[in-house]
Amino acid sequence: MANEFDFGFTAVDEVPTEAAPQPAAPTINEDKIMDALKDLELKILSADNSGMVNEHRSLIESDVSTKLRDVEDLVLPLLYNLQKNPEKEYIHWPNRTAIIDKQIERIKAVTRYYERI
């Protein structure tokens, strides 16, 4: 039971003169490390990523184009309907708050797609 509370230290009046052996520091061959880093840098800089970049650009452009068409499909019908009957001064639009709120949510679903990811 006494061993359960033996934490391996003792109280002393002065610092012991016997120093614990320090582990040897690993030897580092800085030249080899620098050569390896230079080789890695050359591989990265000389890699041809243009195909991947162009493919990514094409995908982004296609996605943006689709999203813009989706927004057009949500906004333009409203504008076309407002444009009808220009000879009439007034527009009768009952329950418009609910209708507008629904359309706003549909537009946000398209334009804020990446915020949900």
VEXMARMAR-129460 format. One record per atom (N, C-alpha, C, CB): residue number from 1; atom name; x negated, y, z. Coordinates in steps of 0.02 Angstrom, whole numbers. Each point is the difference from the previous one (the first is absolute). Glycine has a CB too. Layout:
ATOM    nr   atom       xx       yy       zz
ATOM   NUM     CA        X        Y        Z
...
END
This chain:
ATOM    nr   atom       xx       yy       zz
ATOM     1      N      -41      -59        0
ATOM     1     CA       41       59        0
ATOM     1      C      -43       63        0
ATOM     1     CB       89      -63       60
ATOM     2      N     -147       60      -29
ATOM     2     CA      -44       58        1
ATOM     2      C      -24       18      -70
ATOM     2     CB      -37      -31      116
ATOM     3      N       31      -18     -160
ATOM     3     CA      -22       14      -69
ATOM     3      C       51       39      -40
ATOM     3     CB      -65     -105        4
ATOM     4      N      129      103       15
ATOM     4     CA       51       37      -36
ATOM     4      C      -11       75        4
ATOM     4     CB       79      -92       23
ATOM     5      N     -110      114       32
ATOM     5     CA       -9       72       11
ATOM     5      C      -73       22      -10
ATOM     5     CB       96       -3       79
ATOM     6      N     -138      -40     -107
ATOM     6     CA      -70       18      -15
ATOM     6      C       -2       30      -70
ATOM     6     CB      -46      -92       77
ATOM     7      N       38      158      -80
ATOM     7     CA        0       35      -64
ATOM     7      C      -70       10      -28
ATOM     7     CB      104       56       35
ATOM     8      N     -155      -82       -1
ATOM     8     CA      -68        3      -27
ATOM     8      C      -39       63       16
ATOM     8     CB       42      -71      -89
ATOM     9      N      -19      111      137
ATOM     9     CA      -40       59       19
ATOM     9      C      -11        0       75
ATOM     9     CB       47       66      -97
ATOM    10      N     -100      -30      117
ATOM    10     CA      -15        8       71
ATOM    10      C      -18       72       12
ATOM    10     CB      -40     -119       10
ATOM    11      N       51      142       51
ATOM    11     CA      -18       69       19
ATOM    11      C      -74        1       19
ATOM    11     CB      118       25       39
ATOM    12      N     -154       27      -63
ATOM    12     CA      -72        6       16
ATOM    12      C      -14       72       19
ATOM    12     CB      -31      -93      -79
ATOM    13      N      -25      103      115
ATOM    13     CA      -19       67       21
ATOM    13      C      -38       37      -54
ATOM    13     CB       -5      -40      116
ATOM    14      N      -30        5     -159
ATOM    14     CA      -37       33      -54
ATOM    14      C        5      -41      -64
ATOM    14     CB      -79       51       84
ATOM    15      N       61      -19     -139
ATOM    15     CA        4      -33      -65
ATOM    15      C      -52      -56       -3
ATOM    15     CB       41      106      -55
ATOM    16      N      -20     -165       35
ATOM    16     CA      -50      -54       -5
ATOM    16      C      -52       17      -53
ATOM    16     CB       87      -84       35
ATOM    17      N     -149       64      -22
ATOM    17     CA      -54       14      -47
ATOM    17      C        0      -48      -58
ATOM    17     CB      -67       46       93
ATOM    18      N       97     -101      -85
ATOM    18     CA        3      -50      -52
ATOM    18      C       54       20      -51
ATOM    18     CB      -39      -91       80
ATOM    19      N       21      108     -139
ATOM    19     CA       48       20      -51
ATOM    19      C       24      -62      -38
ATOM    19     CB      -55      114      -10
ATOM    20      N      117     -114       -5
ATOM    20     CA       26      -56      -39
ATOM    20      C      -28        4      -71
ATOM    20     CB      107       -3       70
ATOM    21      N     -122      -54     -100
ATOM    21     CA      -28        1      -68
ATOM    21      C       53       27      -49
ATOM    21     CB      -76      -98       28
ATOM    22      N       53      143      -69
ATOM    22     CA       43       29      -51
ATOM    22      C       -2      -44      -63
ATOM    22     CB      -19      117       47
ATOM    23      N       76     -127      -79
ATOM    23     CA       -2      -39      -62
ATOM    23      C      -38       39      -54
ATOM    23     CB      111      -54       30
ATOM    24      N     -146       18      -70
ATOM    24     CA      -39       32      -53
ATOM    24      C       47       30      -51
ATOM    24     CB      -95      -81       17
ATOM    25      N       80      141      -39
ATOM    25     CA       40       34      -51
ATOM    25      C       -9      -37      -66
ATOM    25     CB      -11      111       59
ATOM    26      N       65     -120      -95
ATOM    26     CA       -7      -35      -64
ATOM    26      C      -42       43      -47
ATOM    26     CB      111      -57       16
ATOM    27      N     -152       23      -54
ATOM    27     CA      -41       37      -48
ATOM    27      C       42       16      -61
ATOM    27     CB     -106      -57       40
ATOM    28      N      101      118      -62
ATOM    28     CA       38       24      -57
ATOM    28      C      -48       18      -56
ATOM    28     CB       93       43       75
ATOM    29      N      -82      -74     -131
ATOM    29     CA      -41       16      -57
ATOM    29      C       37       54      -39
ATOM    29     CB      -52     -117       -5
ATOM    30      N       37      179       19
ATOM    30     CA       35       57      -30
ATOM    30      C       -7        1      -75
ATOM    30     CB      -18       63      105
ATOM    31      N      -40      -83     -131
ATOM    31     CA       -9        0      -72
ATOM    31      C       48      -48      -35
ATOM    31     CB     -120       29       18
ATOM    32      N      130      -88       11
ATOM    32     CA       46      -49      -30
ATOM    32      C       72       27        3
ATOM    32     CB      -76      -95       33
ATOM    33      N       93      126       22
ATOM    33     CA       68       28        6
ATOM    33      C       10       55      -51
ATOM    33     CB        2      -29      122
ATOM    34      N      -49       74     -128
ATOM    34     CA        5       55      -49
ATOM    34      C        5      -27      -71
ATOM    34     CB      -64       74       78
ATOM    35      N       24     -125      -94
ATOM    35     CA        3      -30      -67
ATOM    35      C       68      -30      -13
ATOM    35     CB     -123      -23        5
ATOM    36      N      150      -12       45
ATOM    36     CA       66      -31       -7
ATOM    36      C       54       53      -10
ATOM    36     CB      -37      -97       71
ATOM    37      N       32      152      -34
ATOM    37     CA       49       55       -8
ATOM    37      C       -6       32      -68
ATOM    37     CB       -4       20      123
ATOM    38      N      -56      -10     -147
ATOM    38     CA      -10       29      -67
ATOM    38      C       29      -46      -54
ATOM    38     CB     -103       59       41
ATOM    39      N       91     -125      -34
ATOM    39     CA       28      -47      -48
ATOM    39      C       77        3        1
ATOM    39     CB     -101      -75       15
ATOM    40      N      130       77       44
ATOM    40     CA       72        4        7
ATOM    40      C       27       64      -32
ATOM    40     CB       -7      -68      105
ATOM    41      N      -27      123      -92
ATOM    41     CA       20       64      -29
ATOM    41      C       -1       -3      -77
ATOM    41     CB      -45       60      102
ATOM    42      N       -8      -89     -130
ATOM    42     CA       -5       -6      -73
ATOM    42      C       57      -43      -28
ATOM    42     CB     -125       12        9
ATOM    43      N      142      -67       26
ATOM    43     CA       54      -43      -23
ATOM    43      C       67       38        0
ATOM    43     CB      -61     -100       45
ATOM    44      N       72      138        8
ATOM    44     CA       63       38        6
ATOM    44      C        3       53      -54
ATOM    44     CB        3      -21      123
ATOM    45      N      -57       58     -131
ATOM    45     CA        0       55      -49
ATOM    45      C        2      -24      -72
ATOM    45     CB      -63       68       83
ATOM    46      N       34     -127      -96
ATOM    46     CA       -1      -24      -69
ATOM    46      C       60      -43      -18
ATOM    46     CB     -123        3        7
ATOM    47      N      166      -18       42
ATOM    47     CA       59      -40      -14
ATOM    47      C       48       39      -44
ATOM    47     CB      -12      -60      110
ATOM    48      N       41       26     -158
ATOM    48     CA       48       33      -45
ATOM    48      C       70      -11       26
ATOM    48     CB      -77      -17      -99
ATOM    49      N      103       69      133
ATOM    49     CA       67       -3       28
ATOM    49      C       50       39      -43
ATOM    49     CB      -49      -13      114
ATOM    50      N       29       35     -173
ATOM    50     CA       43       42      -40
ATOM    50      C       65      -36      -20
ATOM    50     CB     -101       59      -43
ATOM    51      N       97     -124       29
ATOM    51     CA       60      -37      -17
ATOM    51      C       49       -1       57
ATOM    51     CB      -66      -69      -78
ATOM    52      N       40       58      138
ATOM    52     CA       43       -2       59
ATOM    52      C       30       69       14
ATOM    52     CB      -70      -95       47
ATOM    53      N       30      147      -55
ATOM    53     CA       24       68       11
ATOM    53      C       53       18      -50
ATOM    53     CB     -112       32       46
ATOM    54      N      101      -50     -109
ATOM    54     CA       49       15      -53
ATOM    54      C       65      -38       12
ATOM    54     CB      -93       22      -81
ATOM    55      N       88      -85      102
ATOM    55     CA       60      -39       14
ATOM    55      C       39       31       58
ATOM    55     CB      -58     -105      -41
ATOM    56      N       22      126       93
ATOM    56     CA       32       32       58
ATOM    56      C       34       64      -21
ATOM    56     CB      -86      -50       77
ATOM    57      N       52       90     -117
ATOM    57     CA       29       63      -25
ATOM    57      C       63      -13      -40
ATOM    57     CB     -114       52       -3
ATOM    58      N      112     -103      -39
ATOM    58     CA       58      -17      -41
ATOM    58      C       59      -22       44
ATOM    58     CB      -77      -34      -94
ATOM    59      N       64       -5      145
ATOM    59     CA       53      -22       45
ATOM    59      C       31       58       38
ATOM    59     CB      -58     -110       12
ATOM    60      N       15      156       11
ATOM    60     CA       25       59       36
ATOM    60      C       42       44      -46
ATOM    60     CB     -101       -3       74
ATOM    61      N       76       15     -135
ATOM    61     CA       38       41      -48
ATOM    61      C       68      -32      -15
ATOM    61     CB     -108       41      -50
ATOM    62      N      109     -106       41
ATOM    62     CA       63      -35      -13
ATOM    62      C       48        6       59
ATOM    62     CB      -61      -80      -75
ATOM    63      N       34       72      135
ATOM    63     CA       41        5       60
ATOM    63      C       29       70        8
ATOM    63     CB      -70      -89       54
ATOM    64      N       28      139      -63
ATOM    64     CA       23       70        6
ATOM    64      C       52       15      -53
ATOM    64     CB     -112       34       47
ATOM    65      N      100      -57     -108
ATOM    65     CA       48       12      -54
ATOM    65      C       67      -32       16
ATOM    65     CB      -95        5      -83
ATOM    66      N       95      -65      108
ATOM    66     CA       62      -34       19
ATOM    66      C       36       37       55
ATOM    66     CB      -50     -109      -32
ATOM    67      N       12      131       82
ATOM    67     CA       31       37       56
ATOM    67      C       30       66      -24
ATOM    67     CB      -83      -52       79
ATOM    68      N       50       87     -124
ATOM    68     CA       27       63      -26
ATOM    68      C       64      -12      -39
ATOM    68     CB     -116       47       -5
ATOM    69      N      118     -101      -35
ATOM    69     CA       62      -16      -36
ATOM    69      C       56      -17       49
ATOM    69     CB      -68      -43      -97
ATOM    70      N       51        7      151
ATOM    70     CA       51      -16       51
ATOM    70      C       28       63       32
ATOM    70     CB      -59     -109       22
ATOM    71      N       15      157       -8
ATOM    71     CA       23       63       30
ATOM    71      C       43       38      -50
ATOM    71     CB     -103        6       73
ATOM    72      N       82       -5     -136
ATOM    72     CA       42       32      -52
ATOM    72      C       70      -31       -2
ATOM    72     CB     -104       24      -68
ATOM    73      N      106      -90       72
ATOM    73     CA       65      -35       -3
ATOM    73      C       44       18       60
ATOM    73     CB      -55      -94      -63
ATOM    74      N       25      115      117
ATOM    74     CA       38       19       59
ATOM    74      C       20       73        1
ATOM    74     CB      -60      -89       62
ATOM    75      N       21      132      -93
ATOM    75     CA       12       73        2
ATOM    75      C       38       25      -61
ATOM    75     CB     -103       12       68
ATOM    76      N       84      -35     -127
ATOM    76     CA       30       27      -61
ATOM    76      C       75       -9       -5
ATOM    76     CB     -107      -24      -55
ATOM    77      N      137      -32       76
ATOM    77     CA       73       -5       -4
ATOM    77      C       35       55       40
ATOM    77     CB      -12     -123      -14
ATOM    78      N      -15      141       71
ATOM    78     CA       29       55       38
ATOM    78      C       -3       65      -40
ATOM    78     CB      -34      -56      108
ATOM    79      N      -23       71     -137
ATOM    79     CA       -7       61      -38
ATOM    79      C       45        0      -62
ATOM    79     CB     -117       10       41
ATOM    80      N      123      -67      -74
ATOM    80     CA       45       -4      -59
ATOM    80      C       72       12       21
ATOM    80     CB      -79      -81      -56
ATOM    81      N       99       52      112
ATOM    81     CA       69        9       24
ATOM    81      C       13       73       20
ATOM    81     CB        0     -118       39
ATOM    82      N      -50      150      -10
ATOM    82     CA        8       71       17
ATOM    82      C        4       44      -62
ATOM    82     CB      -62      -21      107
ATOM    83      N       31       -2     -160
ATOM    83     CA       -2       38      -63
ATOM    83      C       66       -5      -39
ATOM    83     CB     -124      -19       -4
ATOM    84      N      163      -32       18
ATOM    84     CA       64       -8      -36
ATOM    84      C       47       58       15
ATOM    84     CB      -13     -125        5
ATOM    85      N       54      140      -52
ATOM    85     CA       51       52        7
ATOM    85      C      -29       67       22
ATOM    85     CB       82      -89       27
ATOM    86      N     -129      118      -65
ATOM    86     CA      -30       63       21
ATOM    86      C       49       58        0
ATOM    86     CB     -107      -43      -46
ATOM    87      N      164       35       14
ATOM    87     CA       48       55       -1
ATOM    87      C       37        7       67
ATOM    87     CB       14      -19     -123
ATOM    88      N      -18      -32      165
ATOM    88     CA       33        4       65
ATOM    88      C      -50       27       52
ATOM    88     CB       78      -97      -30
ATOM    89      N      -54      144       69
ATOM    89     CA      -43       33       49
ATOM    89      C      -13      -41       63
ATOM    89     CB       43      106      -44
ATOM    90      N        5     -145       63
ATOM    90     CA       -4      -34       64
ATOM    90      C       -7      -75       -9
ATOM    90     CB       68       91       52
ATOM    91      N     -100     -122       -3
ATOM    91     CA       -8      -73        0
ATOM    91      C       35      -26       62
ATOM    91     CB     -111        5      -62
ATOM    92      N      157      -51       52
ATOM    92     CA       35      -31       56
ATOM    92      C      -38      -65       16
ATOM    92     CB      114       50      -33
ATOM    93      N     -142      -54       94
ATOM    93     CA      -43      -57       17
ATOM    93      C       16      -22       71
ATOM    93     CB      -90       40      -78
ATOM    94      N      145      -75       88
ATOM    94     CA       17      -24       67
ATOM    94      C      -48      -57       21
ATOM    94     CB      121       33      -18
ATOM    95      N     -132      -40       83
ATOM    95     CA      -42      -53       29
ATOM    95      C      -72        1      -28
ATOM    95     CB      103      -70       14
ATOM    96      N     -126      128      -32
ATOM    96     CA      -66        3      -31
ATOM    96      C      -57      -17       48
ATOM    96     CB       45       85      -76
ATOM    97      N      -36      -73      141
ATOM    97     CA      -54      -14       47
ATOM    97      C      -19      -74       -2
ATOM    97     CB       40       94       73
ATOM    98      N        8     -137      -70
ATOM    98     CA      -14      -73       -1
ATOM    98      C      -31      -21      -66
ATOM    98     CB       95      -18       78
ATOM    99      N      -69       46     -133
ATOM    99     CA      -26      -17      -66
ATOM    99      C      -72       24       -8
ATOM    99     CB      116        7      -48
ATOM   100      N     -129       54       70
ATOM   100     CA      -68       28       -6
ATOM   100      C      -48      -38       46
ATOM   100     CB       48      113      -27
ATOM   101      N      -27     -128       87
ATOM   101     CA      -43      -38       47
ATOM   101      C      -19      -68      -30
ATOM   101     CB       54       58       97
ATOM   102      N       -6      -91     -128
ATOM   102     CA      -15      -65      -31
ATOM   102      C      -51        8      -56
ATOM   102     CB      116      -39       28
ATOM   103      N     -109       91      -68
ATOM   103     CA      -46       11      -56
ATOM   103      C      -70       19       26
ATOM   103     CB       96       36      -73
ATOM   104      N      -98        3      126
ATOM   104     CA      -65       18       31
ATOM   104      C      -36      -62       23
ATOM   104     CB       46      111       37
ATOM   105      N      -10     -157       -6
ATOM   105     CA      -31      -63       23
ATOM   105      C      -26      -42      -58
ATOM   105     CB       76        2      100
ATOM   106      N      -39       -2     -155
ATOM   106     CA      -22      -37      -59
ATOM   106      C      -63       31      -29
ATOM   106     CB      119      -33      -24
ATOM   107      N     -123       98       23
ATOM   107     CA      -60       35      -25
ATOM   107      C      -59      -14       45
ATOM   107     CB       71       90      -51
ATOM   108      N      -61      -86      117
ATOM   108     CA      -54      -14       47
ATOM   108      C      -25      -72       -6
ATOM   108     CB       49       86       78
ATOM   109      N       -4     -132      -93
ATOM   109     CA      -20      -70       -7
ATOM   109      C      -50       -8      -58
ATOM   109     CB      111      -36       46
ATOM   110      N     -104       79      -96
ATOM   110     CA      -46       -3      -57
ATOM   110      C      -64       38       14
ATOM   110     CB       97      -10      -77
ATOM   111      N      -90       71      104
ATOM   111     CA      -58       44        7
ATOM   111      C      -43      -15       61
ATOM   111     CB       65       87      -58
ATOM   112      N      -38     -120      107
ATOM   112     CA      -38      -14       61
ATOM   112      C      -15      -74        7
ATOM   112     CB       53       98       54
ATOM   113      N      -59     -132     -108
ATOM   113     CA      -12      -72       -1
ATOM   113      C      -63      -18       39
ATOM   113     CB       57       -7     -111
ATOM   114      N     -111       44      101
ATOM   114     CA      -64      -18       30
ATOM   114      C       -2       15       75
ATOM   114     CB      -54       23     -109
ATOM   115      N       98       19      133
ATOM   115     CA        3       12       72
ATOM   115      C       27      -61       37
ATOM   115     CB       16      123      -22
ATOM   116      N       23     -164      -12
ATOM   116     CA       30      -59       32
ATOM   116      C      -48      -58        2
ATOM   116     CB      111       38      -38
ATOM   117      N     -164      -36        0
ATOM   117     CA      -47      -56       -4
ATOM   117      C      -47        2       59
ATOM   117     CB        7       -1     -124
END
